[in-house]
Amino acid sequence: MRKNSLGRLTITDVVMFAVGLGLAGVIVAGSAATLSSGKYTLAQWQDLFIFGLAQGSIYALIALGYTLVYGVLRMINFAHSEVFMSGPYTAYFFARYMFNIGFLQAYPVAGLLIVSAISMLTSMAIALTVERIAYRPLRKAPRLVPLITAIGASFFLQYTFRGLYGSGIDRYPELAILKGSISVLGVRVLVTQALVIVAAAVFMGLLYAFVMLSKTGKAMRAVSEDKETAQLMGIDVDRIITTTFALGGALAGAAGVLYALIFGQVQFYMGFVPGIKAFTAAVLGGIGNVPGAMVGGLFLGVFESVGPSLFLDGLGIPAPNQLKDAIAFTMLVFVLIFRPSGILGERLATKKA
Amino acid sequence: MKTQPATVFQTSMRFGLIGGGAAVLFSLVGMVEVFGQRTIIGGVVSMGQAFVAIAMLLSAYAAARQLSSVSSSAMLTAGGLTGVTVGALLAALVLLGTSINIRDVFVSASPPLFELLSFGQSPVPGMLLLLVAGMTMGLAAAALLFLSPAMRSTAISVLLAVGVVGLLADLLRIIISQWAYVAPLVEWVFSGKGLSVPGALAIAAVVIGLDVLANRRRNKAHNLAALPATALQKRMRTGALMALLLVLPLLLGTYVSEVLDQVGLYVLMGLGLNVVVGFAGLLDLGYVGFFAIGAYVMGMLTSPELGLASLSWWSALPIAVGVTVLAGMLLGVPVLNMRGDYLAIVTLGFGEIIRLLALSDALRPWTGGSQGIQLIAKPVVGTVVLDDQLKLYYLILAGCLLAGFISSRLRDSRLGRAWMAMREDEDVAQAIGINLVATKLLAFSVGAAFGGLSGAIFAAKLGAIYPNSFGLLISINVLALLIIGGMGSIRGVIVGALVLVGLPELLREFAEFRLLVYGALLVMMMLYRPQGLWPEEARKLEAHGDGDNSNGDQTAAIPA
């Protein structure tokens, strides 16, 4: 498989190139057909785009957790989707309580901050527990081993939360201040979506500043560069790994609350799909790369929201929105095949690490 | 790891909190209550109570063992203290649950749970009883350490045997009452939904007797060098096993046949995934895709409902398997370059894409969309239509034997060695002249073929298929059974399928907690026994050959 890097063309490469070209052709043809048919108005496209942006910023926040952990440990934290689910699901009970006593209606901002804080703390605690029990003892084991424990931890958490909180769907209380829409540069944006986009941007900015400017952030970058050397320089690698999981967990918890604001509901299974999408986003942006995860998340969110109407509709496929998830998965597969390095990353998929 | 020996108090607190946390978690996720209805010994102990008791016993045992180098009084104190800690945590739960309403949040924190935990008493005496129970269990666990190893293993076997027989009482009762000669035994051994007290004692006596006999024989055999089995002995053993497999469903009745069918389908899939993951070291999380393709092709070709074709099952079978093999190759090509976790994610994506496509309206004319496909043909042998569990059992058995035979021959072939070389190190494998492309694609297609065969039988068994029967959970189930049994081990697949598919089918209440337990099992197996329950001999040697540290175990048992 090293042939590729030596520049020799194999049959596989040619076939894959043809498949990719065909796919691109299909996308262009579909888009052209839809656009020329004029089935959707500009306002509809704008709505889809803004929704995609909101969803994408949530993906980006979750994707940061994958990317941070991958950066320091070179492993995919499969249980991250459950870390994401645990926060908002636990915070839901506090939100409901505050709503019932009227606190949430009276002080919506403080209430939302409390809910977010609880969600972030829960997710952080779960992320740290998983790291301590399932990953740390196996740090020296072959790569397949932590991957399997991660899958195990993911299912264990999912069904533990199902056992604890029940298997039904719980609806987050609705807040009056989050209803309605505002107009930004002439584009109609729902208040929830605006809040989600702004909040996600703030969190991403904070994280980026932390990683780039703080001393711990510097240590994190050093560990992801070279663990042994970092250790020799006096960095406590275990502590940095713990910090990384804590950060990823907190971001996932924040993303969870934003997700609950957009979709209004929580359940034990809610982590799986956003989790895998966020992973796609992380890969898309180049896993291990912090800005890449943000870009990848936003791109995937918009692509997934606009895509089905844009090119599947034009091809005459009935009910294109059913294939939304299939689009994300297909994109993941194709990114890994054609550009495993992602938009901003280095080529890692074939690396042994 | 520790520089100073932990004190008795510290050790007991640590293990007590771990055990107690586990017990509280068991209670809050509902396992204690649900299994509370499953009696082991009528009127004495239920499975729910057994869970709590196990948490106490295990944590106390671990605590006492850690102090075994200190003194026997330290061990007893630690055991007792650990047990009491577990009891105290549960008592705190009872106090919390009975004084305020936590059921709003924790759906399983119901009155029956607290009634069960407080032994049917009112909260305060119930809590005291919990503490006493904890102390007793803890002391008993510590006392186990004082027994000679032989006696300890006998004691553990007795507990296990009584537990298992009691748990399966319902089923055993039905089975035994079919055999006319021993039917009267039923009334004596079983009471209500569990064992009767004399029944439990009788089982204990039988187990002790067997154990003593086995020990005596072992001591005698100890002086002779163990001789390898001769070819004749091996053949006789295989023959006996075959005969047993053939008559098993006849003896055990319809319900057990159904369970065996399920186990068989999973054995087939497990053997397929074993080739991909176990032999070739390619972690495939989308294995259900091949199962789905096999089932769907069978459905499309045989169901008159869709009007595509109406072949017979047997003539559609080669096409179904062939299409699956082709799909295996096609999906294999793009992932040739990927390793480890990336491969896992991409294959997971493939599995989901296949399910989503089957579900979508876009392909409705061919796959039936969310309605699935009905009226799938049943296989016909001669004039017999294989339409019930018993007849299908033989078809599945034949499939498993074929797949097992192919796997074992492949394992020992040149190709099998190439797979294993690739599993251990791709670069080295390529350097010694193994064609990675062909080897990988062959692994995917052989794996896919078994999956497709399993899917085709599954379609015929149910007569109807729906896209949602082909979710990610099936892939995870198959992977879990592979890991439990031992990756790369053919007999491990069978053990894994029996444990992970057979047992939950027999214990209906278990269904709800199946994935919770699988998840925990995957983590624990990787932590404590990465080579699986029943690994191949060669792997066992690899796993234990190099050094006695546990890290050596892990590196040897699982491919990178």
Boltz contact constraints between the chains, C-beta under 6 A:
constraints:
  - contact:
      token1: [A, 1]
      token2: [B, 337]
      max_distance: 6.0
  - contact:
      token1: [A, 12]
      token2: [B, 333]
      max_distance: 6.0
  - contact:
      token1: [A, 76]
      token2: [B, 341]
      max_distance: 6.0
  - contact:
      token1: [A, 93]
      token2: [B, 105]
      max_distance: 6.0
  - contact:
      token1: [A, 134]
      token2: [B, 523]
      max_distance: 6.0
  - contact:
      token1: [A, 137]
      token2: [B, 527]
      max_distance: 6.0
  - contact:
      token1: [A, 140]
      token2: [B, 551]
      max_distance: 6.0
  - contact:
      token1: [A, 141]
      token2: [B, 554]
      max_distance: 6.0
  - contact:
      token1: [A, 142]
      token2: [B, 558]
      max_distance: 6.0
  - contact:
      token1: [A, 142]
      token2: [B, 560]
      max_distance: 6.0
  - contact:
      token1: [A, 143]
      token2: [B, 340]
      max_distance: 6.0
  - contact:
      token1: [A, 143]
      token2: [B, 560]
      max_distance: 6.0
  - contact:
      token1: [A, 144]
      token2: [B, 558]
      max_distance: 6.0
  - contact:
      token1: [A, 145]
      token2: [B, 526]
      max_distance: 6.0
  - contact:
      token1: [A, 145]
      token2: [B, 558]
      max_distance: 6.0
  - contact:
      token1: [A, 147]
      token2: [B, 341]
      max_distance: 6.0
  - contact:
      token1: [A, 148]
      token2: [B, 522]
      max_distance: 6.0
  - contact:
      token1: [A, 148]
      token2: [B, 526]
      max_distance: 6.0
  - contact:
      token1: [A, 149]
      token2: [B, 523]
      max_distance: 6.0
  - contact:
      token1: [A, 149]
      token2: [B, 526]
      max_distance: 6.0
  - contact:
      token1: [A, 152]
      token2: [B, 519]
      max_distance: 6.0
  - contact:
      token1: [A, 152]
      token2: [B, 522]
      max_distance: 6.0
  - contact:
      token1: [A, 152]
      token2: [B, 523]
      max_distance: 6.0
  - contact:
      token1: [A, 153]
      token2: [B, 523]
      max_distance: 6.0
  - contact:
      token1: [A, 155]
      token2: [B, 515]
      max_distance: 6.0
  - contact:
      token1: [A, 155]
      token2: [B, 518]
      max_distance: 6.0
  - contact:
      token1: [A, 155]
      token2: [B, 519]
      max_distance: 6.0
  - contact:
      token1: [A, 156]
      token2: [B, 516]
      max_distance: 6.0
  - contact:
      token1: [A, 156]
      token2: [B, 519]
      max_distance: 6.0
  - contact:
      token1: [A, 156]
      token2: [B, 520]
      max_distance: 6.0
  - contact:
      token1: [A, 159]
      token2: [B, 515]
      max_distance: 6.0
  - contact:
      token1: [A, 159]
      token2: [B, 516]
      max_distance: 6.0
  - contact:
      token1: [A, 160]
      token2: [B, 29]
      max_distance: 6.0
  - contact:
      token1: [A, 160]
      token2: [B, 516]
      max_distance: 6.0
  - contact:
      token1: [A, 163]
      token2: [B, 29]
      max_distance: 6.0
  - contact:
      token1: [A, 163]
      token2: [B, 30]
      max_distance: 6.0
  - contact:
      token1: [A, 164]
      token2: [B, 28]
      max_distance: 6.0
  - contact:
      token1: [A, 164]
      token2: [B, 29]
      max_distance: 6.0
  - contact:
      token1: [A, 164]
      token2: [B, 106]
      max_distance: 6.0
  - contact:
      token1: [A, 166]
      token2: [B, 107]
      max_distance: 6.0
  - contact:
      token1: [A, 317]
      token2: [B, 362]
      max_distance: 6.0
  - contact:
      token1: [A, 318]
      token2: [B, 361]
      max_distance: 6.0
  - contact:
      token1: [A, 319]
      token2: [B, 361]
      max_distance: 6.0
  - contact:
      token1: [A, 322]
      token2: [B, 360]
      max_distance: 6.0
  - contact:
      token1: [A, 323]
      token2: [B, 360]
      max_distance: 6.0
  - contact:
      token1: [A, 325]
      token2: [B, 356]
      max_distance: 6.0
  - contact:
      token1: [A, 326]
      token2: [B, 353]
      max_distance: 6.0
  - contact:
      token1: [A, 326]
      token2: [B, 356]
      max_distance: 6.0
  - contact:
      token1: [A, 329]
      token2: [B, 349]
      max_distance: 6.0
  - contact:
      token1: [A, 329]
      token2: [B, 352]
      max_distance: 6.0
  - contact:
      token1: [A, 329]
      token2: [B, 353]
      max_distance: 6.0
  - contact:
      token1: [A, 332]
      token2: [B, 349]
      max_distance: 6.0
  - contact:
      token1: [A, 333]
      token2: [B, 346]
      max_distance: 6.0
  - contact:
      token1: [A, 333]
      token2: [B, 349]
      max_distance: 6.0
  - contact:
      token1: [A, 336]
      token2: [B, 342]
      max_distance: 6.0
  - contact:
      token1: [A, 336]
      token2: [B, 346]
      max_distance: 6.0
  - contact:
      token1: [A, 337]
      token2: [B, 334]
      max_distance: 6.0
  - contact:
      token1: [A, 349]
      token2: [B, 338]
      max_distance: 6.0
  - contact:
      token1: [A, 349]
      token2: [B, 342]
      max_distance: 6.0
  - contact:
      token1: [A, 350]
      token2: [B, 337]
      max_distance: 6.0
